[in-house]
Amino acid sequence: MIHSMTGFAVQTRDLGPVSLHLELRSVNSRYLDLNFRIVEDLRQAEPAVREQISARLTRGKVECRLNLQTNSAAPRSLALNSTLMTQLAEAQAAVQARFPDAKPMSVGELLRWPGMLADDGVTFEQMQPVIAEMTRVALDELVATRLREGEKLAGMIRERIVRMRELVAIATPRMPEVVREYQDKLTQRLRDAVATLDEDRVRQEVALYAQRIDVAEELTRLSTHLDELERILKTGGSAGKRLDFLMQELNREANTLASKSPATDITGVAMEMKVLIEQIREQVQNLE
């Protein structure tokens, strides 16, 4: 299947005291370009998230946003560190035994002592597997949206292929007639311009020029390139770069067809082909 490089996915998880929010946005890029906007408390998660994204995507500029929000309405409980409290009480008793006038610790000082209060907040170690699961689901969603977009683009490209095949079918049987018509015109002009030129020389010059304007080879290569284009679309996978190269080859053949043909109708065919090729090329830039 053909994948676009454009997509969006979002995942949210409520962990009680906090909520995790993950967004993945993907747009066109020649290579896989990852950009992270992660809050400082979750910065440790970046390497694992980067690894997950790199394993699933090959092209596109991907922006990953990972945020952490505190749920102020969520009930929280506080627990005193009994071990630390016992140690402080023993230390205070020892100080007061040495300095009887020493002022005892207040409740506020006790509660503000580092490590005295432990809350039920969520640690990073607890959030890490949740972040991994969110990233996996978000990537599934992102890949699915890129696939749907890719199918639409592939359908548009196939429509252009059908029209280009019709143009090749119009031009192919017309070319022998075009060559004969131009040979007749050129023969008469040569005869009128150079009365002393013998018939063998006239035929030789006309035959040489006829070879120059014959575009049968270009038409054959156009058909071959269109076959390859359909094969790539059917095979799927990471086809963007291959299709981009193929557009260059198709455009080259269309340019040659336009420049070599002496007939206005064939030139018109070549011009329409160039328009179709450019339309396909614009869409190919969106494919992974």
TALINRA-V747903 format. One record per residue. N is the residue number from 1. PSI is psi in degrees with one decimal (* if undefined). Layout:
n: {N/N}
psi: {PSI/PSI}
This chain:
n: {1/2/3/4/5/6/7/8/9/10/11/12/13/14/15/16/17/18/19/20/21/22/23/24/25/26/27/28/29/30/31/32/33/34/35/36/37/38/39/40/41/42/43/44/45/46/47/48/49/50/51/52/53/54/55/56/57/58/59/60/61/62/63/64/65/66/67/68/69/70/71/72/73/74/75/76/77/78/79/80/81/82/83/84/85/86/87/88/89/90/91/92/93/94/95/96/97/98/99/100/101/102/103/104/105/106/107/108/109/110/111/112/113/114/115/116/117/118/119/120/121/122/123/124/125/126/127/128/129/130/131/132/133/134/135/136/137/138/139/140/141/142/143/144/145/146/147/148/149/150/151/152/153/154/155/156/157/158/159/160/161/162/163/164/165/166/167/168/169/170/171/172/173/174/175/176/177/178/179/180/181/182/183/184/185/186/187/188/189/190/191/192/193/194/195/196/197/198/199/200/201/202/203/204/205/206/207/208/209/210/211/212/213/214/215/216/217/218/219/220/221/222/223/224/225/226/227/228/229/230/231/232/233/234/235/236/237/238/239/240/241/242/243/244/245/246/247/248/249/250/251/252/253/254/255/256/257/258/259/260/261/262/263/264/265/266/267/268/269/270/271/272/273/274/275/276/277/278/279/280/281/282/283/284/285/286/287/288}
psi: {147.9/134.3/138.3/167.2/2.0/128.0/167.3/142.7/148.3/142.9/141.6/139.4/130.2/117.4/22.3/-95.5/-28.2/162.9/140.4/136.6/123.2/130.0/138.1/124.4/136.0/131.6/-176.4/144.8/150.0/-31.6/-176.6/112.7/108.8/131.0/131.8/135.5/94.1/134.4/152.3/-35.7/-20.5/12.6/-28.2/-20.3/-14.1/-47.7/-42.0/-40.7/-41.7/-42.5/-41.8/-43.1/-44.8/-28.6/-21.1/-28.0/148.3/-25.7/158.0/149.7/110.0/126.1/126.4/122.8/124.5/114.7/154.7/123.9/139.3/130.8/96.4/-26.7/-13.8/133.9/138.2/148.8/149.7/142.7/136.0/143.9/94.9/-36.0/-47.0/-37.5/-40.5/-41.7/-40.5/-37.9/-41.8/-39.9/-40.3/-40.9/-38.9/-39.7/-44.9/-28.9/-32.6/-36.9/88.1/-27.8/-1.6/136.8/131.7/158.5/141.1/167.0/-41.0/-43.3/-38.5/-45.1/-29.0/-4.1/131.4/125.7/-2.6/-40.7/130.4/125.1/179.6/28.3/163.3/127.6/163.9/-37.1/-34.1/-32.4/-24.4/-50.2/-29.9/-41.6/-41.0/-42.1/-40.2/-42.4/-41.7/-46.5/-41.6/-38.9/-39.3/-44.1/-42.2/-45.6/-38.8/-42.0/-37.4/-34.6/-44.6/-42.5/-39.2/-38.0/-38.3/-43.7/-40.8/-39.0/-41.7/-41.5/-40.8/-36.1/-40.9/-35.3/-43.2/-45.4/-38.3/-36.4/-37.5/-39.6/-41.3/-40.1/-30.4/-43.4/-36.1/-53.2/-17.3/-27.5/-44.5/-38.9/-41.7/-43.9/-44.6/-44.0/-43.2/-33.8/-45.0/-45.3/-43.1/-39.1/-46.1/-40.1/-41.0/-40.8/-41.9/-36.3/-37.9/94.3/-25.2/-6.4/128.6/165.1/-36.8/-42.4/-39.5/-48.9/-37.8/-47.3/-41.8/-41.3/-40.7/-43.0/-33.6/-35.9/-35.3/-33.2/-2.7/123.1/21.9/-39.6/-41.4/-40.8/-38.2/-43.5/-35.2/-44.3/-40.2/-43.1/-37.0/-37.2/-44.5/-38.0/-44.4/-37.4/-42.0/-42.2/-38.1/-38.7/-41.2/-155.4/-159.4/91.8/-4.9/-48.6/-39.3/-42.3/-36.6/-43.3/-40.3/-33.8/-35.8/-42.0/-42.6/-41.9/-36.8/-43.7/-38.9/-38.3/-43.5/-41.5/-43.2/-38.7/-30.2/-30.5/131.1/-3.9/133.5/-33.1/-36.2/-37.8/-39.1/-39.4/-45.5/-40.3/-41.4/-37.4/-42.5/-38.1/-45.2/-41.4/-41.4/-37.9/-41.4/-42.5/-39.2/-38.4/-32.4/-30.8/-18.4/-7.1/143.9/*}
